[in-house]
Amino acid sequence: MSAETSPDGSPQTGDAGPPATELDPEALKLFALKVWSYKMGEVVSLMIHLGDRLGLYRAMAGSGPLTGADLADRTGLDARLVEEWLLGQAAADLMTRHDDGRFELDAVSAALLADESGSVDFAAGAFQGGTPPEVVDALARSFDTGVGITYEEQGAVATAGLARMNAPRTRQTLVTEVLPAVDGLTERLTAGTRVVEIGCGGGVALATIAAAFPNSTFIGIDPSPTAVELARQQARVDSLTNVSFIEGFATDIDRATDDGPAGLVLAFDCLHDMPRPDRALAAVRDVLADDGILLVKEIRCTGDFDRDRRNPLLALLYGFSVTSCLQSALSEADGLGLGTVGLHGDRLTDMATAAGFGSVTQHDLGEPNNLYYDVRP
Ligand SMILES: C[S@@+](CC[C@H](N)C(=O)[O-])C[C@H]1O[C@@H](n2cnc3c(N)ncnc32)[C@H](O)[C@@H]1O
């Protein structure tokens, strides 16, 4: 903790800058509104979490206009609290309040907030109800020490939230849209090949492909025991017999290829989280068959802040970075510290070339936040 803040984050000494009287009051008001809008985002996020967790959105989806009492009846929840939650949702423009005082979730809102298996944009996994105080303390400490916290240290709720956040799009598009975009990949998986996923997290991607290609075998690796346990549970739920998971770093990938080289390695949304993605790529190259494929999913970014600002959610990505991705990327003393928006196409190409790969082909499949790269020896 730095000298200027107390353990709860409140200021201890205060050179707060020039006195407010010298500042334009209108500019101050406008700026205050901007700052408070972020506080509003924080509490509305918690309301979204409650709406998902308590089944409120699902109870409203397709039901037409409802009163608070109707919704309380349908969900078995307290009518007064439900009414207040509804008013807050209407104030946040997440649903409509009709003139007669009834509330309605329209089809677009329902797709985003209630339809986990049918909408690629379902968001509730990202709304976990806040960051545990001990994790916030660890984040603050990292600014003093320069050493970040791993995904495991970010907590089980974050691990489960991340898996759930990525699941809808993965389940709906990985086999039907992403894999067919890579030349020859679907045919190879159909015939049967050895697949390893590094940084597999909760295992949704691997489980999804394993279910579609029973002739291939799949091994997921992740250093987080919580993520690996979640991935094993997922495989059990999906009754998969061709997939297994081991705890380990990407550089331990040789432990997954005892039986021969890998035909396909997946690195989904994880290279920028690794302290040493350069070493991970070199380890992958060592175990990949000469005609093998490394399929990388990375964040859509350019390496140029002004161009990246075209993304209206760029501040969200930097927030994810400071609280999660960059933390992980700095969790070892010699970490390169790429972070969420740190691995753009040119940098990946340079790193892959240095690791001994011969070609990197980018695939833009129109996903708002991701690009794919087909990396070959
Ligand atoms: C953002 S999550 C992505 C998880 C999953 N691939 C997905 O798409 O949902 C990043 C994952 O990378 C893992 N990770 C971090 N450092 C790693 C390393 N050195 N080797 C392998 N995995 C690592 C984390 O534990 C975490 O599960």
PDBQT file of the ligand as one rigid body, heavy atoms in Angstrom, charges set to zero:
ROOT
HETATM    1  C1  LIG A 401      -8.744 -15.296 -19.953  1.00  0.00    +0.000 C 
HETATM    2  S1  LIG A 401      -8.501 -16.935 -19.411  1.00  0.00    +0.000 S 
HETATM    3  C2  LIG A 401      -9.033 -17.837 -20.843  1.00  0.00    +0.000 C 
HETATM    4  C3  LIG A 401      -9.508 -19.211 -20.540  1.00  0.00    +0.000 C 
HETATM    5  C4  LIG A 401     -10.083 -19.980 -21.743  1.00  0.00    +0.000 C 
HETATM    6  N1  LIG A 401      -9.068 -20.269 -22.732  1.00  0.00    +0.000 N 
HETATM    7  C5  LIG A 401     -11.236 -19.228 -22.366  1.00  0.00    +0.000 C 
HETATM    8  O1  LIG A 401     -11.132 -18.836 -23.540  1.00  0.00    +0.000 OA
HETATM    9  O2  LIG A 401     -12.252 -19.031 -21.692  1.00  0.00    +0.000 OA
HETATM   10  C6  LIG A 401      -6.760 -17.119 -19.428  1.00  0.00    +0.000 C 
HETATM   11  C7  LIG A 401      -6.269 -18.436 -18.890  1.00  0.00    +0.000 C 
HETATM   12  O3  LIG A 401      -4.855 -18.506 -19.089  1.00  0.00    +0.000 OA
HETATM   13  C8  LIG A 401      -4.311 -19.232 -18.012  1.00  0.00    +0.000 C 
HETATM   14  N2  LIG A 401      -2.865 -18.957 -17.912  1.00  0.00    +0.000 N 
HETATM   15  C9  LIG A 401      -2.229 -17.914 -17.342  1.00  0.00    +0.000 A 
HETATM   16  N3  LIG A 401      -0.897 -18.075 -17.421  1.00  0.00    +0.000 NA
HETATM   17  C10 LIG A 401      -0.674 -19.245 -18.063  1.00  0.00    +0.000 A 
HETATM   18  C11 LIG A 401       0.497 -19.965 -18.449  1.00  0.00    +0.000 A 
HETATM   19  N4  LIG A 401       1.716 -19.508 -18.207  1.00  0.00    +0.000 N 
HETATM   20  N5  LIG A 401       0.326 -21.137 -19.097  1.00  0.00    +0.000 NA
HETATM   21  C12 LIG A 401      -0.925 -21.616 -19.381  1.00  0.00    +0.000 A 
HETATM   22  N6  LIG A 401      -2.048 -20.969 -19.020  1.00  0.00    +0.000 NA
HETATM   23  C13 LIG A 401      -1.937 -19.804 -18.380  1.00  0.00    +0.000 A 
HETATM   24  C14 LIG A 401      -5.117 -18.749 -16.822  1.00  0.00    +0.000 C 
HETATM   25  O4  LIG A 401      -5.035 -19.619 -15.710  1.00  0.00    +0.000 OA
HETATM   26  C15 LIG A 401      -6.516 -18.640 -17.410  1.00  0.00    +0.000 C 
HETATM   27  O5  LIG A 401      -7.266 -19.807 -17.207  1.00  0.00    +0.000 OA
ENDROOT
TORSDOF 0
